[in-house]
C-alpha cells in the first residue's frame, strides 16, 4: 500500500478541516461550483469522479470473469453477501440507528437523507482497493480479479434496482431518471472506456509494462480527485457539521457494524463450505468494503452537495482504511484456526507462492 493510501484517513480528516474552513471563508465560490450543472449533473464533480474511478477500473480485466468457476464456492458466498445481504443489512441498521436510536441527536430534516446515503454506500461493492486487501492477506489473485470483474458487470444491472427498492421502502422518493443516469455516467461509461483503454495498451508491444506505467501516472490523480471532492463536500457541509459535530460519529456506527458483520459472515460461510483460506480472505473483504467513489457520486447526483446522503457516503471514506486493515489483521491471525476444519485445503494447495507472485505482479 502506497504512502497516500496508507494514511487515507489522515488526508480525509485534513480535507474535512480544509473544506469547512474554506466554505466559511469563500461561500460564494462554493455556491458557484455547486451551480455548474447540466441535466442535474454537477460538471466539476463529474470530472473528479471519473478521475477517481478510471484508474481503478483500468486494473480490471473483464475476461477474467471466465475464471469464476475455479473457486465457485467462494464466488457464491461473495455474491450472496454482496447482493443478498449487505445492502439490506445496512438498510436495517440505518433504520435502527439513524431512524430511531440516534434520531434525537440528528437534524430531523436530514434523517431520510442520511439513511439514503448509507443505503447507496452499501449497494456498491468495492473494486480496486480489494486488490490491496487481498495482497495484504496473501489472497488468491485470480479469484480476487475474477470476483471483482464479475461484481463490476453485476453492478451495471443490480445497483439501480437495489438502491431504488430500498429507498422506496424507506419512503424516500426515488428519482429514477437521475438514478439511471448515475449508473450510465459512473458505471457503464467509465467501465467501457477503461476496458477499451486497457485492451489498447495490452495490444501494443510490452503491453503490461505500458499498463503499469499508465497506472503509475494516473493512480495519484485518483486520490487527489477524491480529496478535492471531499473539500468541496465539506465546504458545503461545514455549517451543519459545526452545528452538529456528533453527526459523523453517529453515522459511523452502522457502517462499522455492517462492515464487521458482513466480513465475518462471508468468512464463516466460506469456512462452512470449505473454501481455502486464500479465497475466504478476499471474499470476506470484498463482502464488506464499498465502492465509495461511486457512492459519493450517486449521492451528490441524487440529493446534492449539501445533503445528508452525500455526508453519509463520505463517512464511509473516512473509516474505510483503518476498518479494512483491522479486518485483514483478523483474517490473517485466524488462518491456523480456519484451516483446522476438515476438508479445507492448505494455502500451499490453493495458492502456491509462484502463482501469488505472478498474479500480484501481472494484475495487481
C-alpha angles and dihedrals in degrees: 000000000000125000095258094045092048092055098036092127090056092051091048091053090049090050090050090056094043093047094050092047095046091045090057094045099043109024092153092058092053092047089052091052090048091052094057095100137143118187090347091306116122104224099209090049092046090056092046093048092051090051088052098046105039097065088052097046095046087066091062119092105201090197087071089075086088088068096063092096092063092074098019095158092058091044091051093050093047094049091048093051095040098047107015102041116014103064091043096045089050091049089051092048091046091052091046100046106024099030096042123003098040097032095106091058098046131075104267095220092059101047095098091044092053090051090049092052092051091050092050090049093054096045094067115068117213122267124180101014087061088072088061093049092045092051092050091054095040091246124181101271098207092051090051093048096046092045093051092047090051092048091051091055093045090050090063090063105025106040099074097042093048094046091045093049095049094043088050091051087052089055090244115143109248114218094206096183091055093044092052090046088055091053092050094044100042105027113021101036099043091043090054093046093047093048093050092045091050093049092049092051093047093047091064128078113288088011099175091047090052090048092052091049091052091048090049089056101041102036094076088053089059093059093041090052091049092051093047089050090052091051089053093047094050091043086064095037096047100101092048093049093047089051093044109028092167093063096090093048092048093048090051093061099073090040092054093046095048092046094055093038095053096041090049092047093051091046094050094044090052090052090048092055091041099244112168116260092246087062098038092056098056090038091057093049094044087050092054109035128079139226088235095173090063091043093053092048094048094047091051093048094046101039109011139244095291096050128115087232092064091048092050092054090050090056085060089058091048096058101029100098102042093043095048092046088054090051090049089053092052092049092049095047093048097051095104091051091046094053093049089079110104113254096022109128118233122250091254091056094047104036118016115201095248092051091050092051092047093050095045093048098043102038106017 
